[in-house]
Amino acid sequence: MQSNHDKILVAAIDFGTTFSACACSFITAYKKNPLNIWVNHIWKCGSTNCISRKVPNAVLFDKSKKFLAFGYHAANKYTQFALDEKQHDYYYFCMFKMLLQETKHLTRHTMIKDDNGKEMSALEILSLVIKCLKNQLLETLKSEKNIEVYNDEIHWVLTVPAIWTESGKQFMREAEEKAGISGEHLLLCLKPEAASILCQHFLTDKIEDQDDIGNALTASEKGAKYKVLDLEDGTAEITFHQKDSHGNLLELQTTSGCPWVGPCIDEAFNQLLIKFVGAHHFRKFQKENKLQVIEMLNEFELKKTSISNESISKVTVAVPFSLLESFEKDTEEKIGDVIKQTAYEGKITWRADKLRIDAICFRALYYEPKTHLIKHIKSILTKSHLKDVNTILMVGSFSKSPIMQSAVKDAFPGMTVFAPPEPGLAVLEGAVLYGHWVSA
């Protein structure tokens, strides 16, 4: 077995509910600046040609179960097959992590259903996702930085939800092995622990406001209790930690996961569109235009994490023109006339591929998700061993939202609420730091 001291690079893969990402840092760079972490940003977002640091968990196989494509490329190809009514000849899996989480006992024999209800091995699918992420990272390092790194020179870290059972973690290890990463080169890191590690670095090294340091550093003191609120792309996970006398993290409360906030706001937006084009037409569009749906979600993600409680300008969201075009063609109605017949007249306009939404209407999408989340957090904090929790670390892509940050701060005025500069990358970058820490 090769010694950890022979490794030159730590690389992490964050396997999310909807999207995944990978990042790395060389040991030499880490020693100079631990936060000098490189995130792979080479993923091209389908027809928009923009570059993304995250890639959708989409995998496409042919009818003989031969691998064809991954990520945006898989969604694009499957969309074309659906338009030609050939989708039933293929296996298409997207956002399948929730299916894995809902399976109580994952084994190498676990099967999951694709977009059309056909089954394939979950282990085969996940291992291919990991293999694609691994290969893309190594290829990008070679093409962009002219650095060739071999597998046995890398300490790999894979993130897993804290709510996963031991069978789930073993399943992830087997998927890594099948993807070409042997156990001797692999670490599993719990997502809340990774997020916590990154936040500790920012709390101690990166906050310039002295008042914030005085409050936030309570999370770095031994014995301090704090909460990690991970508002990921698909779930909200809440974990309570305490630092022991050696500075190690102890989990005080079993992580609770719930499909709130981000996904609920996405669905609220979908329901808004359904009010205009009807459920049948919208669901048909979702089924037949996988890539455009992903692109619309990407666009909406940017909007929902940027609007604040103070915003007064209308929010412009790009919506696939084909949705509007097909609706008006099939119904012989004009979308403008349809909107005039609703309560949104004068508040929302839809022209071509642009939906303009009044700021108050847009903020209304947040009401139910944030209310449920705050209520859930308050119910957990009533437990006696959690009453002295005084810090909340907000991570996950939706923790970037000013509205969500304000909701948490307003609900818990006596606590310090901290979010790193890039909350959506906190787990990924924290996993890289974890790899360095363990292998040191």
N, C-alpha and C positions, 0 to 999 in steps of 0.2 A: 504493500500500500504506500502511495506517495504521501509524504509529509505535507501538512498544511503550509509549512514554511517554503515549499517549492512552488506554491501558487503565486501568480503575479496579478490576478484579477478576481474581483468578486462581482458576480452578476446575479441579478434578481429578476424573477418573473412574478408579476402580480396578476393572478387569474381572477378577474372580476365577474360579476353577474352578467353584464352586457358586453363590456370591453375588457381587454387585457393589455398589458404593457410590460416592457423590460428596460432595465437600466443597469449600469455597471460603473465601477471605478477601480483604477489600478491601485495597488497597495502603496506604490511610491507617491501617488497623488493624495491618497488618503492621509498619509503621514504629514503632509504639508497642510492640507485643508480637508477635513472629513466631509465637508459639504460640497466638495468638487465632484459631483456625481453627473455622469452623462446619461441622459434618457434618450433611447432610440426614437427618432422622430421621422422615420422614412416612410411611414404608411401613407399612401395616397388615397384620399377620400373619394373614390369612385369618379363620377363624372365632373365633380367640382375641381379636381386636380389640386386641392389644397393638401398640405402636409399635416398629419396628425401624429400625436405621441401615443395614442391609443388605437387599438384595432378591434373591430367587433369579433366576438367569438362565433364566427360563422364558418362552417366546414361543408364542402360539397364532394360527394362521391358519385360515381356512375352506377349503373344498375348492377354491375358485378362487384360493387363496393370498393372500387379502385379510387384512391384519392385523386381529386381534380384541382381543388382550389381552396384557399383560406382567406378569411377576412373580407375586405371590401371586394376583392376579386371574386370570391365565392358568391357574395350577394349579387354582384353584377351579372355573373354567368347564370345564376338561378333565375334572376328576373327575366333574362332573355329567353330561357327555356319556358318559363311560365307564359310569356307573351306568345310563344309558338305552341302553347298547350302541350309541351313535352315534359313538364315538371315531374310527372309521375314515373318517368324513366330514371329519376335520380334520387339520391338521398341528400337532404339538406337539413343541417342542424344549426340552430342559432339560439343564443341565450339559454343554453342547456344546463348551465350551472345550477339554476333553481331546481331542475329535475334531480340533479345529484344531491342537493341539500335536502330534498324531500324524501330521498330514499334512506330508510332507517339503517340498513346494513349494506353498505357498498362492498361488492366483491368483484373479482376479475370476470365473473359471469353476469354481472348486472347489464341489462339491456335498457336502452332508452329509445323513445319514438321520435321520428323526424317530423318535418313539417306536414307530411301526408299520412302519418301514422305508421310508417314502416320502421322496423326495429334494427338496431345495430349495437355492437358492443360499446358500452360506455368507456371502457378502458382504451379501446382502439381510437375512439374519437378524441378523448382528452390527450392521449399520448401524441397524436398528430398535431394538436394545437400547440403543445409544449415544444415539439420538434420544430414547428414552423417559427415560433418565437425565438427559439435558440439559434436556429440557422440564420434568421434574418439579422439578429444582433451581431453574430460573427461576420456575416457578409458585409454589413454596414461598417463595422470597425475596419475591415480590410479595404473597402472601397473609398470611405470618407477620410479615414485617418491613416491609411496605409500601414495598419498594424494587423499582423496575423497571429491569432491566439489559438492554441490547441486546447481541446477539451480537458486534458489532465492538468492544465495550468490554471483552471478556473474553479473557484469555489462557488457553486450554484446555491441560490436561496429561492425557495418557492413559498409564497404566502398561502395560508389557509385560514378560514374563519375559525374563531375560538369556539363556536358552537358545534363544530364538526366532531364526530365521535372518533375513537381510535381506528375503527374500521375505515372511516373516511380518510384519515391521515395515511393509513397504510395503502389505501387505494391510490392516493396521490404519489406515494413513493414508487409504487409499481408502474404508474404512468410515466414517471420520470425515467425509470430504468428502461422502459420500452422506447422512450424518446431518445435514448442514447446517453443519459446522464446516470452514471453508476452511483450507488448509495454512498461510496466513500468520498464523492465530490459534492454531496447534497446535504442541505439543511432545510428543515421546515420551520417557518416562522409564523407565529400567530399574528394576524393582521393588527389587532389592537396593540400588541407589544411593539411591532414595527413602527406604528404611528407614534406611540409614546416615546420611543427612542429618538425619532427625528425631532419631535416637539421639544424634548429636553435640550437638544443641541441649540435650537433657536432660542429657547428661554434663557440659556446660560451665555450664549455667544453673540446672538444676532439682534436682540432688542435694544434699540438706542434710547428709547424713552425711559428715563430713570424711574418714573412712577410706575410704569408697567412692569419693570423689572422687579421692583419691590413687591408687587402683588403676585406676579406670575411665578416667581422663583419658589413660592411655597410648594409648588409641585415637584421641585427638585430636592427638597429637604428629606432626609431620612425619616420615615414614619408618616410622611404626608400621604393623604388620600386624595385621589382625583378620579375623574370620569373621562373615558375616551368615547366620544360620540362620533361614530363613523357613518356619515350620510353618503353611502356608496351609490353607484348608478342603479342598483336594483333593490337594495335593502338598507335599513337603518339598524346598526348594531351598537349596543351600549355595553360597555365593560367598565368595571370599577377596579382600580389598582391601588396598591399601597407599596411604598418603598420600605424594605426591611432594613435592619441595621447595617447590612453589607451593601446596600444600594440596589439590591435585586428587586424585581417586580413580583408582587404577590397579587393573585386575582381574588378580590373580595366577593365579587358577585358574578354568578354565571352569566355569560353574555346573553342578552335577549336580542333576537333579530326579528324585524318586522318589515313587510313590504310597504313602507310608508314614504312620505315626502317625495323624493324624486319620481318614482314610478306613479304615485298618485297624482302628481301634478301633470305628468305626461298624459295620463288617462283623462284628466280634467280637460286638457287641451284637445285631446281626441274627441271628447264629448262635445266640446264647443264646435268643432268641425262637423260633427254628426248632426248638430242642430240645423246646419245649413244644407248639407248634401245628403243626409239620411244615413242610417246605420248600414243598410244593405250595400249602398254604393261605397261607403267608406271602408267597410270590412273587405269588400271585394278588391278595392284598390290596395289595401294592406297585403292581401294574399298574393297579388300578382306583381307587386312592385317592391320587392325586398330592398333593393339598393336605395331607391328613392325614399323609402320609409326611414332607413338608417340615416341618410343624409338630412332628412327633415328633423329627426331626433337630435342630430349633431347641432343643427342650426338652433333648434329650440333650447338645447342645453346652454348655449352661449347666452341666449336672451334671459333665461330664467335664473341664471347666476349673476346677472349684471344689474337688473332692475332693483331699485331700493324703495323704501317707504316714502322717500321724498321726491321720487321721479314724477314728473308731470307730463312729459312728452309721450306721444303715442309710441307703442312698441311695434317695430316692423319685423315680421317673421316670414322667412321664405318658405313657401309651400309649393310642392311640385305643380307646375302648370297643367300637367296631364290630369290631375285630380279635378281641377276646375273644368278643363276642356271636355273630359269624358262625362262629367255631370251635366253640363249644359247641352251636350250632344244627345245624351240618353233621355233627358227630361224635357228638352226644348224650353227650359227656363233660364233666365238670367240670374246669376248669383246675387247681383245687386238688388233685384226685385225681391228675392227670397229673404235677404237680410232686412229689408225694409218692413217685412211682415213679422219681424221678431222684436224682442225687447232691446236688441242691440243696434237698432237704427240710430245713426249718428255717432255711435260709439265704435263700430267696427266697419271697415271697408275691405273689400277683396277685389284686387285688380291684377289680372295675369297671375304671376307667381308670388305676389306680395299681399300679405294679410296685415292690415294696420289695426292695432288694438289699443283702445283707450287704456291709460296706465291704471286706472281704478279697476277696470274689468280684468286686466292682466293680473293684478295683485289678488283679485278674488279667487284665482286658481289656487292660491297658497293657503287659504283660510282653513279648510278641513284638515289637510295634512299636518300643518304646523300645530293646530289645536290638539290633534290626537297625539302627536309626538310629545308635546309639553305635558299633557295629562299623564302619559305613560312614564315619563321621567320623574314627575312629582310623586307618582305612586311608588316607584322603586325607592326614592329617597326617604320615604317614611320608615324604612327599616332601621332599626336601632344602630347597627354597625356601619351605617352609611350617613348618619346625620351630621358628621363632622367633615364630610367631603366639601372642599372649598375651591376646587379648580375644575373647569371643564375644558378639555382639549377637543376642538372641532376639526375633524378631518373628513376626507371623502370629497368627491367632486361637488356635491351640493352644499357642502359647508362653505363654499366660496360665496354663496348667495348672501348679500347684505340683509335681505329680508329675514332669512333663517338665523343669521348671526344676531340681528336685533331681537328676534323673538326669544332666543335663548337668554340673551342678556337681560331683557325686560322681565322674563319669568323668574330669573334667579339673580336679583340685584346684589346680593351679598357675596356672590362668587366671582372669581376671575375667569373670564372666558377668553381663550386664546385659540387662534387659527394660524397655521403657518402660511407663508406667502402663496404657496401652491397646495392647497388642501387636497386636491385630487391626486397629487403625486406623493403624499405623505407616507402612505403605506409602502409604496414601491421604493422610495428613497430610504425609508427607515429600514427596509429589509436589506438593502445594501450595507447600511451601517451595522446592522445586526451580524451580517456575514463577516465583516471585518473584526467586530468585537469578539465573536466566538473563535475565529481562526487565529487571533493574535497570540 
